[in-house]
Amino acid sequence: MATAMDMKEFDEIRPYEPGEMKQAFDDLINDRQFSLLLKGFAPWLPKVIRNGLLKMAFVGVKTPLDFQQRFMKPVVRYIIRKHTDGCSFDDKALRTSPLLSPLSPLTSHLDGRYTFLSNHRDIVLDSAFLDVMLVDHGYPTTVEIGIGDNLLIYPWIKRLVRMNKAFTVRRGLTAHEMMRSSQLMSSYIHYAVTQKRENIWIAQREGRAKDSSDHTQDSVLKMLAMGGEGSFADKLRDLNIVPLTISYEYDPCDYLKAQEFQQKRDNPSFKKSKQDDLDNMKTGIFGYKGRVHYQCARPVNVWIDELSSLPKNEFFAELSRRIDNELHRNYRLYPCNYIALDLLEHSDFSSHYTAKDVECFERYLQGQMAKINIPGKDEAFLRERLLTMYANPLKNYLRNEGNES
């Protein structure tokens, strides 16, 4: 059992604890840049009144979960209503699978804690939508998430995400620093699941798959297995990992990803700026997403022991492959996925869409292409990149259709 003294080692990365929330909130609303942001939403209100209203709303908020319920949940629900055509969640695989975690072997799926390992579509909303879905389906808590420190470019952003159950993932480290950082993060995740009794959300890879072809990085699983005790399988079993597939009908950042593909093609040394990261976050949050679906697979604990005799590298390679299989076969596919593959490869999935669907998708593509404004804009290349993004989920699904772990 970890002690309070032991937990001080997590201070540099962990979310706020309940006793720290009031001070963090006061620091947040007194931050000059955050105040300017709030002024943009209600420019007619004097600062003292804005801050007073926020302080009144904060009364009774003692924990990060309270903060999410009071402040973040209404915002996320608004985004779902305004910028999607609905967000759905299917946890049947959790309700029908035995909980083989030693944490709670005889309890229901609602009493367990999970590490949701998912594909990555949006920097902010992947976990935010999941939080709302978990609450709506009766789960007792939301998820803690890892967020790259490259996105925490202002102090108010770091405070806000730590209040919102986020722990920090350090980027741009040397090999030695990366090893220490990975060990610390893994130990924290194990502590959060087994002792704090929190859920965790983590992406299957560092950063989003720009072409929407989702594949688990062995390095992510190896990081998760650095904490805990016992064999690799034992360490991962403690985390109760659930492969989670996120399916967007439309990715509002698709044109930004296509643009980046051309920028890197034309200039191999091209790197996004901090402003580019902020633009991606803003577009992802407020752009149109169509239908969104979250699909849980069975926890890997159901089958991970089948891999336990494999040598280390083979163990992680096979674990990644089987998690990918679960993720790919659980895609929710939309007409645009079938249309994109037909346009790219001259296949025939026309039974999955109508002429109206084709017209709407072509109009959508033209609208996204029009948003790209870069020197030497290569229309054919950019269109191919956009089509590939929508075709890849279907291609991966077809490759894994019918496979069972």
C-alpha positions, 0 to 999 in steps of 0.5 A: 500500500502506497503511503502519503509520503510515497505519493509525493513523487507524483506531485509533478504530474498528478491531478489536483487532490480534493484539498487543493481544489479551492486554491487552484480555482482561486488561482485560475479565476485570478489568472490574467489570460483566463480572465481575458478568455472569460471576458470574450464570453461575457464582455458586458459583465464587469470582471468582479461580477464574472468572478463573483458568479464563478465563486458562487457556482464553485460552492460545494465543489470539493473534488475534481469529480465535483468540478467535472459534474458542476462545470464541465459536464454541462459544457460537454453536453452543449458540445454534443448537442451543438456540434454532433448528431449524437454521441452513443456508448455501448458497454455490453462487452463489460456487462457480459464479461467476467471481471477477472481483475483481482481488484473486484473479482466478484462485483458488477461491471459498475464497481470495477475500475478500468484503463480504457485504451483507445484510438485517438480522434480529438485532443480534448473530447475523446475523454470528455465525451467518455466522461459523460457517457460513463456518468449517464450509464451509471458508473461511479466515476469518470476517467483520469487522462494523460495530456502532453505538456506540449499542450499546456502552453499557459498556466491557466490551461495546466490548472484547468486540466489538473482540476479536470482529472488530468495528469501530465505526460512530458514530451520532447525528452532525452532517452534517459529522461523519457525512461524516468518519466515513463516509469513515473507515469506508469507507477502513477497509473497503477496507483490511480487504478488500484488505490485511488480507484479511478478509471484511466483513459489513455491513447493507444499511441502518442498523438493522433493517427493523422491518416485515421489508421489506428494501431497500438504502439508497443511502447505504450503497453510497455510503459503501462507494464513498468509499474506494478509487480509480477510478470508483464501479464500480472502488471497489465492485469491489475490495470483491467485494460479495456480496448475502446473504439471511438468512431467519428462520422466526420473529423473536423480536423481532417483538413488540418491533418491533410494540410500538415501532410502536404507541409511535411511533404514539401518541407520534411523539417516542418513542425507545427507551432504552439498556435497550430496546436491551439487551432487544432484543439479549437477546431476539434471542439467546435467543428461538426462531427456528425455521429459519434460512437464509443464501443467497449471490447472485453477487458484484455484480462479475459485472454491475456494469460494466453500470451503470458508464456511468450518472450517479452517482445513477442508478448507485447507485439501480440498484445498490440495485435490483438488489441488492434483487432478488438479496436478495428472490428468495433468501428461504427462505420458510416456511408462516408467510409464506404464512399471514400474507399470506393472513390480511392480503390474503385471497389463497390460498396454501393449497397451501404450508401445512396446517391444522396450520401455521395452528394453530401460527402462530396459537398463536405470534401469540397468545403473542407478543401476550401479551408486549406490555404497554403502555398502550392496547394496540391488539390489532388494530393489533399483530396487523396489524403482526405479520402484515405482518412475516411477509408482507413477505418473501413479497410482495417475493419474488413481486414479484421472482420470476424476475428476473435481475440 
